[in-house]
Amino acid sequence: MAAISEPKRQQKLIVSVSPHIRSEVTVPKIMWTVSASLLPALVMGLYFFGPRALGVVGLSIASAVGFEHLMDRAMGKPSTISDGSAFLTGLLLGLTLPASLWSVSPFLLYVPVLGSLFAIVITKLLFGGLGSNIFNPALMGRAFLLVSWPRAMTSWLAPTAAFVGIDARTTATPLGILKEEGMGKLMEVFGTKGNLYVHLLIGSHAGSIGEVSALALLIGGLYLLRKGYISWHIPVSFLATVGIVVWIFGGKGPAGHFALFAGDPVLHLLSGGLLLGAFFMATDYVTSPQLRNAQIVFGIGCGLLTCLIRLLGGFPEGVMFAILLMNCFSPLLDRAVKSRPFGFKEAKA
């Protein structure tokens, strides 16, 4: 009679973070849909800044796609440009850049190219490619450009200057005016708060190409929510945190001194890259948490850091730095925020 064999050593079963649902939605479909949802913001940027904006965005996209294709060839891998991720990275990077890069000096045309190089090669491919990068590639590309060429990256065109002639007039963004000269100067420029809000909604003010029109960004963001490609957890917690914190701590009294509950949340919500970051950057599948509760914490963290930089830091804008800093904590948030196991029932005493 054969001897009974010893029981095999039990192996640990490692299960990745949810979701595990299979569907017909593919990576290329998601990437190209997100790119399509950015078309309203791109169109408004082209309308207000003209051919210069088209040149900057087009150069960013072409560089991103080209660098990914060349790196795939160099590593002996099939080209992955058809999945749309490189195109989307180039588009997002281009939308965060000022149109003045095309007009200040012909030598500045290398700036979008180097930004795409840093985003695609350094941030994405050297970390293992799509799905392995820690930081949002487009934001890392912009951060690299901002610290390398701060003057070029903070030279903003007046929105109508692109159609007047070759000589463009530079001006400050609403957040820049608020940071440096206060609300009084902002009211001198725009007249009334109602008029300021209209300009922020439509996009007729200085800023990055894709961030000026809040209405266009809301249309694209709501479209992604409607399609189910992003959930409300990150955008809503991000925007709500900024609105609440700015309302409480972002205002000043008549004498110019700090005053509680005197801030203008509408101004901050519609200004800068907040809507672009909340809907299209912070919701990146790879660099944001997967669990819903963790996504809410992630959004709150992004909002708090954005307010900290805007209100107390040296930069008028803080969305980029806030998202990149919170990208570091995404895996930790998924581990720390526990979700209720499926089918779990508490034992009765």
FENZISUL-V651906 format. One record per pair of residues at least 24 apart in sequence whose ideal C-beta (glycine too) atoms are under 7 Angstrom apart, sorted by sequence separation. I is the first residue (numbers start at 1). GAP is how many residues later the second one is. D is the distance in whole Angstrom. If there is no record, write none. Layout:
BEGIN
i = (I:I)
gap = (GAP:GAP)
d = (D:D)
END
This chain:
BEGIN
i = (302:64:65:116:301:61:64:90:93:115:118:174:242:243:63:115:242:298:301:61:64:115:60:61:89:115:239:89:174:173:242:274:298:60:61:173:57:60:86:111:172:173:171:298:297:57:60:56:57:111:239:294:238:287:294:297:56:111:282:289:96:268:277:281:288:56:235:287:291:294:108:235:238:273:289:290:293:56:85:93:159:272:274:289:53:56:92:96:159:273:277:291:293:52:55:83:159:272:273:89:93:104:158:234:235:291:35:63:67:89:93:157:230:234:45:49:52:59:63:67:71:156:52:101:104:156:31:32:35:60:64:68:31:35:38:42:59:63:67:230:28:31:34:41:59:63:67:71:221:234:28:60:64:98:100:224:27:28:35:56:60:64:100:214:31:38:98:100:218:98:99:217:221:241:245:98:217:220:233:237:241:245:211:214:231:234:238:242:246:250:211:217:233:237:241:245:249:99:233:237:241:231:234:238:242:103:208:211:234:238:242:210:233:237:100:197:201:100:200:196:200:197:175:174:175:49:49:52:98:99:48:97:50:96:97:49:50:95:95:96:94:95:96:179:176:175:139:175:138:173:136:136:136:57:135:56:133:134:133:48:131:48:53:44:49:45:48:45:45:42:44:41:44:38:41:44:41:40:41:96:143:142:40:41:40:95:139:143:38:37:139:140:139:37:37:136:92:136:92:135:34:136:135:134:33:34:33:30:38:34:18:17:17:17)
gap = (24:25:25:25:25:26:26:26:26:26:26:26:26:26:27:27:27:28:28:29:29:29:30:30:30:30:30:31:31:32:32:32:32:33:33:33:34:34:34:34:34:34:35:35:36:37:37:38:38:38:39:39:40:40:40:40:41:41:41:41:42:42:42:42:42:43:43:43:43:43:44:44:44:44:44:44:44:45:45:45:45:45:45:45:46:46:46:46:46:46:46:46:46:47:47:47:47:47:47:48:48:48:48:48:48:48:49:49:49:49:49:49:49:49:50:50:50:50:50:50:50:50:51:51:51:51:52:52:52:52:52:52:53:53:53:53:53:53:53:53:54:54:54:54:54:54:54:54:54:54:55:55:55:55:55:55:56:56:56:56:56:56:56:56:57:57:57:57:57:58:58:58:58:58:58:59:59:59:59:59:59:59:61:61:61:61:61:61:61:61:62:62:62:62:62:62:62:63:63:63:63:64:64:64:64:65:65:65:65:65:65:66:66:66:68:69:69:70:70:71:71:73:96:97:97:108:110:110:110:110:111:111:112:112:112:113:113:113:114:114:115:115:115:137:140:141:142:142:143:143:145:148:151:152:152:153:153:153:154:155:155:156:156:159:160:164:164:165:167:168:168:169:169:172:172:172:175:176:176:177:177:178:179:179:180:181:181:181:182:183:184:184:185:186:187:187:188:188:189:189:190:191:192:193:194:195:196:199:242:246:272:273:274:317)
d = (5:5:6:6:5:6:3:6:6:4:4:7:6:6:6:6:6:6:7:4:7:6:5:6:5:5:6:6:6:7:6:7:7:5:6:5:7:3:6:6:6:5:5:6:6:3:7:6:7:6:5:4:4:5:5:6:5:6:5:5:7:7:4:5:6:6:4:6:5:4:6:5:6:6:5:6:4:5:5:4:5:5:6:5:4:5:4:5:6:5:6:6:7:4:4:7:7:6:7:5:5:6:6:5:7:5:6:6:6:5:6:7:7:5:7:4:4:7:5:6:6:4:5:6:6:6:6:5:6:4:4:5:3:5:6:7:5:4:4:4:7:5:6:6:6:7:6:5:7:6:5:7:7:7:4:7:5:5:6:6:6:5:6:4:5:7:6:5:6:5:5:4:3:7:7:7:6:7:5:5:5:7:6:6:7:5:4:5:6:6:5:6:4:3:3:4:6:7:5:5:6:7:6:5:6:5:6:5:4:5:6:6:7:7:7:6:6:6:4:7:6:7:5:5:5:6:7:6:6:5:4:6:3:5:6:5:5:7:5:7:7:3:7:4:5:4:6:6:7:7:6:5:5:6:6:6:6:7:7:6:6:6:5:5:6:4:6:5:6:6:7:4:4:7:6:5:4:4:5:6:6:6:5:6:5:7:5:6:6:4:6:7:6:5:5:6:7:7:7:6:7:6:5:6:6:7:6:6:7:7:6:5:7:5)
END
